[in-house]
């Protein structure tokens, strides 16, 4: 049986707390019943904390490859393997709960969470790390030179080939998967570089 556990940020100090959801009157509730200024979390020792309702997330009942609990709202990296022990690509997405199930929502699609459990790594969450996941449709990017497809761009934290920490921005064709990426310590600069590479026709590879 899946453990029922929630988390949320405390109103007074922004710290994460974990436990059961409560209304102010002490009534246990589900996430669907959460209302602003009336949402509390009761911890394991009975302590009650008023939380920011928008930050409420439910535990999926699953753990990532490092044995870290995966919550709704977590930003994860999926290591997609083409063959055993060979990573073909890395995909960044967010954990969401839609249509009665937990899903890994990446730029291309929503993927049912459970089959990915052995290849997921929690790298942050959408509240503490908003720059981990910055998706947008780029109207100023030229169509793909190979198939005339539309282009999208997303940016997330990562490391370059020397191990330097910063931001990686990826422009890609939603039709054929051709893509280009750029790295910079500043996310805006990473996006600008990637867009420039794309518009000049400097493509890296097919992403699909």
C-alpha positions in Angstrom: 0.0 0.0 0.0 1.4 3.4 -1.0 2.4 5.7 1.8 0.2 8.8 1.9 2.4 11.8 2.6 2.4 15.5 1.6 4.8 18.3 1.7 4.6 22.1 1.6 6.5 25.3 2.4 5.8 26.9 5.8 4.3 30.4 5.5 6.5 31.9 8.1 10.0 30.8 7.0 9.6 29.0 3.7 11.0 25.7 5.0 9.6 22.4 3.8 7.5 20.3 6.1 6.1 16.8 5.6 3.1 15.0 7.0 -0.7 14.9 6.6 -2.9 17.7 5.2 -5.2 19.5 7.6 -7.8 22.3 7.6 -7.5 24.8 10.4 -10.2 23.0 12.3 -8.1 19.9 12.4 -9.9 18.0 9.7 -7.8 15.8 7.5 -8.2 16.7 3.8 -7.0 15.6 0.4 -5.0 17.9 -2.0 -8.3 18.6 -4.0 -9.7 20.3 -0.8 -6.8 22.7 -0.3 -7.8 26.3 0.0 -5.5 29.4 0.5 -4.7 30.3 4.2 -6.5 27.2 5.5 -3.9 24.5 4.8 -1.8 23.0 7.5 0.5 20.0 7.6 0.6 17.8 10.7 4.1 16.3 11.1 5.0 12.9 12.5 5.2 14.2 16.1 1.9 16.0 15.9 3.3 19.5 15.2 1.1 21.7 12.9 2.5 24.2 10.4 0.5 26.6 8.2 1.8 26.2 4.6 1.7 28.0 1.3 -1.2 26.2 -0.5 0.4 26.5 -3.9 3.4 24.4 -2.8 1.5 21.4 -1.7 2.7 18.2 -3.3 1.9 14.5 -2.7 4.5 11.7 -2.4 4.3 9.4 -5.4 5.2 6.4 -3.3 8.4 5.9 -5.4 12.1 6.7 -5.0 14.7 7.7 -7.5 17.9 5.9 -8.4 19.5 7.4 -5.3 16.7 6.3 -3.0 15.3 9.9 -2.7 11.5 10.2 -2.4 9.8 11.6 -5.5 7.1 14.2 -4.8 4.7 16.0 -7.1 6.4 19.1 -8.3 9.9 17.6 -8.3 12.1 18.3 -11.3 13.8 15.1 -12.4 16.3 14.0 -15.0 15.6 10.7 -16.8 18.5 8.8 -18.3 17.1 7.2 -21.4 19.1 4.1 -22.4 19.1 2.6 -25.9 21.1 -0.5 -24.7 22.1 -1.8 -21.4 24.4 0.6 -19.5 24.4 3.0 -22.5 22.7 6.4 -22.0 21.3 7.6 -25.2 20.0 11.0 -23.9 19.0 12.8 -20.8 15.5 14.3 -20.5 14.5 16.9 -17.8 10.9 17.1 -16.7 8.6 17.7 -13.8 6.5 15.2 -11.8 2.7 16.0 -12.0 -0.5 14.3 -11.1 -3.0 14.2 -14.0 -6.0 12.1 -14.8 -5.6 10.0 -11.6 -2.0 9.1 -12.1 1.5 10.5 -11.6 3.4 11.4 -14.7 6.8 12.6 -15.8 6.0 15.7 -17.8 8.8 16.6 -20.3 8.8 19.0 -23.2 7.8 16.3 -25.8 5.2 14.4 -23.9 3.8 13.2 -20.6 5.2 9.8 -19.6 3.6 7.3 -17.2 6.0 7.5 -14.2 6.3 4.0 -12.9 8.3 2.5 -15.9 10.9 5.2 -15.5 11.6 4.7 -11.8 15.0 3.0 -12.4 16.3 5.9 -14.6 15.0 9.0 -12.7 17.1 11.3 -10.6 15.6 14.1 -8.5 17.5 17.3 -9.2 15.3 19.9 -7.6 11.7 21.2 -7.6 9.7 23.8 -9.3 9.5 26.1 -6.2 13.1 26.2 -5.1 14.7 25.8 -8.5 12.5 27.6 -11.1 15.4 27.8 -13.6 15.8 24.0 -13.7 12.9 23.9 -16.1 12.3 26.8 -18.4 10.2 25.7 -21.4 9.0 28.1 -24.1 8.0 28.2 -27.7 10.4 30.3 -29.7 8.7 32.4 -32.3 12.0 34.0 -33.3 13.7 30.8 -34.2 14.0 29.8 -37.8 12.1 26.6 -39.0 14.1 23.4 -39.2 16.3 23.4 -42.4 15.7 19.6 -42.7 12.0 19.3 -42.4 10.6 22.9 -41.9 9.3 21.8 -38.5 8.5 24.2 -35.6 11.2 24.8 -33.0 11.0 24.8 -29.2 13.6 25.7 -26.6 14.1 24.7 -23.0 16.8 25.5 -20.4 17.9 23.6 -17.3 20.8 23.5 -14.9 23.6 21.2 -15.8 27.4 20.9 -16.3 29.5 21.3 -19.4 32.1 18.7 -20.6 34.7 20.1 -18.1 32.3 19.7 -15.1 31.5 23.4 -14.7 28.1 24.1 -13.2 25.8 26.4 -15.2 22.8 26.3 -17.6 22.2 24.2 -20.7 19.8 25.6 -23.3 18.4 23.3 -26.0 16.7 24.3 -29.3 15.0 21.4 -31.1 12.7 20.6 -33.9 9.4 19.0 -32.6 9.1 17.1 -35.9 12.4 15.5 -36.7 14.3 16.0 -33.4 17.3 17.9 -34.8 18.7 19.9 -32.0 21.5 22.3 -30.8 22.5 23.1 -27.3 24.6 25.8 -25.6 26.1 26.3 -22.1 26.7 29.4 -20.0 26.8 30.3 -16.3 23.8 32.7 -17.0 20.5 31.1 -18.2 19.6 34.0 -20.4 23.0 33.9 -22.1 22.7 30.1 -22.6 19.3 30.7 -24.3 20.8 33.5 -26.5 23.7 31.3 -27.6 21.6 28.3 -28.4 19.1 30.4 -30.4 22.1 32.0 -32.3 23.5 28.6 -33.1 20.2 27.3 -34.4 19.5 30.3 -36.6 23.0 30.0 -38.1 22.3 26.3 -38.9 24.8 24.9 -36.5 23.0 21.7 -35.5 24.3 19.1 -33.1 22.3 16.0 -33.7 18.9 14.4 -34.0 17.5 14.2 -30.5 14.9 11.4 -31.2 
